[in-house]
Amino acid sequence: MTPEEAWSGRKPSVNHFRVFGCLAHVHIPDSQRKKLDSKSKKCVLLG
């Protein structure tokens, strides 16, 4: 549940989200990867 959802009581719309084109790296915890897997995953920032 998002803070907006808790405050207004309805699910927020994400229709206005746009791709910035800014690369981001998300860390993958040790428990979800094997020894030779990469430690992060490339993503694109939305906003």
C-alpha angles and dihedrals in degrees: 000000000000124000089247090055092050093048101043100027094231135089113263120242119244096190091109095057115118133189111251093193090232113139118228132185120221118204116235112211121236091249092060099048139056128234097272098036119108118264095227142033125221115239139166121244116241126197 
